[in-house]
Amino acid sequence: MKRIRIVALLAGLGTDLIGTIVFALVLSFFFVARHVHHGDSFELVLERLNSDVPFLVLGYFVGIAFTFIGAYVTARLSRPHSLLNTLIFGLVCTVTGFLFVTINPLWYTILCELTMLPVSLVPGYVVQRGTV
């Protein structure tokens, strides 16, 4: 139990959560502003939000980048047990991702769930090996 660093996990999860939420809010604001500016109703824009593939793909890549950064923060703060802590970080992120199954398209949810854990393990492996 001494190998699990709660502070490192909270710092990494906070980095991931705050970064992802801030980016999602900014991206959503520009998406809504662009479509409302073109005369679409606000309700129609909100319906299109979850079906706009470029919006979802950009959101996915930035979200997974923040997951990577959060895992890196966790790995750096939990040395020499980086791999264990980033594994826990990745599991928490993956389990948390299931909370959003109903609001995202199925393909998006599957993509996120399949990639969060491997992306989370990479920084732990690299930091534990001492290459960074």
C-alpha positions in Angstrom: 0.0 0.0 0.0 2.9 2.3 0.5 3.7 2.1 -3.2 0.4 3.8 -4.1 0.8 7.6 -4.1 -2.6 9.2 -3.5 -1.3 12.7 -4.0 0.3 11.7 -7.3 -2.9 10.1 -8.5 -5.0 13.1 -7.5 -2.5 15.5 -9.2 -2.6 13.5 -12.4 -6.4 13.1 -12.3 -6.8 16.8 -11.7 -4.5 17.7 -14.6 -6.4 15.4 -16.9 -9.9 16.5 -15.7 -9.2 20.2 -15.6 -7.4 20.2 -19.0 -10.0 18.2 -20.7 -12.9 20.1 -19.3 -11.4 23.5 -20.1 -10.6 22.4 -23.6 -14.1 20.9 -24.1 -15.8 24.1 -22.9 -13.7 26.2 -25.3 -14.2 23.9 -28.2 -17.9 23.7 -27.5 -18.2 27.4 -27.2 -16.6 28.0 -30.6 -18.7 25.2 -32.2 -22.0 26.6 -30.8 -21.0 30.2 -31.6 -20.1 29.3 -35.2 -23.4 27.5 -35.9 -25.6 30.0 -34.0 -23.9 32.8 -36.0 -25.0 31.1 -39.2 -28.6 31.2 -38.1 -29.1 27.8 -36.7 -31.3 27.5 -33.6 -29.5 26.8 -30.3 -31.5 23.5 -29.9 -30.4 22.3 -33.4 -26.8 23.2 -32.6 -26.9 21.1 -29.5 -28.3 18.2 -31.4 -25.5 18.4 -34.0 -22.8 18.7 -31.3 -22.6 14.9 -30.7 -22.9 14.0 -34.3 -20.2 16.3 -35.7 -17.3 13.8 -36.4 -14.5 16.4 -36.8 -15.5 18.0 -33.5 -15.5 14.6 -31.8 -12.2 13.5 -33.3 -10.5 16.8 -32.2 -12.0 16.4 -28.8 -10.8 12.8 -28.6 -7.2 13.6 -29.5 -7.0 16.6 -27.1 -8.7 14.6 -24.4 -6.3 11.7 -24.8 -3.4 14.1 -24.8 -4.5 15.4 -21.4 -4.8 11.8 -20.2 -1.2 11.3 -21.3 -0.1 14.5 -19.5 -2.1 13.5 -16.3 -0.4 10.1 -16.4 3.0 11.7 -16.8 2.3 13.9 -13.7 1.3 10.8 -11.8 4.4 8.9 -13.0 6.8 11.7 -12.0 5.3 12.2 -8.6 5.1 8.5 -7.8 8.6 7.4 -8.5 10.0 4.7 -8.1 6.5 3.1 -8.4 5.5 4.9 -11.6 4.1 2.0 -13.5 1.8 0.8 -10.7 0.4 4.3 -10.1 -0.2 5.0 -13.8 -2.0 1.7 -14.0 -4.3 2.8 -11.2 -4.6 6.2 -12.9 -5.6 4.5 -16.2 -8.1 2.2 -14.5 -9.7 5.2 -12.8 -9.9 7.1 -16.1 -11.4 4.0 -17.9 -14.0 3.3 -15.2 -14.9 7.0 -15.1 -15.3 7.0 -18.9 -18.2 4.6 -18.5 -20.2 7.4 -16.9 -20.4 9.1 -20.3 -21.7 6.1 -22.3 -25.1 7.6 -22.7 -24.2 11.0 -23.9 -21.5 10.1 -26.5 -21.8 8.1 -29.7 -21.0 4.4 -29.2 -17.9 4.5 -31.5 -16.5 7.4 -29.6 -17.0 5.7 -26.2 -15.4 2.4 -27.4 -12.4 4.3 -28.9 -11.9 6.2 -25.6 -12.3 3.1 -23.4 -9.9 1.1 -25.5 -7.1 3.7 -25.6 -7.2 5.3 -22.1 -5.4 2.5 -20.3 -2.6 2.0 -22.8 -2.0 5.7 -23.1 -1.8 6.0 -19.3 0.7 3.2 -19.0 3.3 4.7 -21.5 4.5 7.6 -19.2 4.7 5.2 -16.2 6.8 2.8 -18.2 9.1 5.5 -19.5 9.5 7.2 -16.1 10.1 3.9 -14.3 12.8 2.9 -16.9 14.5 6.2 -16.1 14.5 7.5 -19.7 12.8 10.8 -18.7 
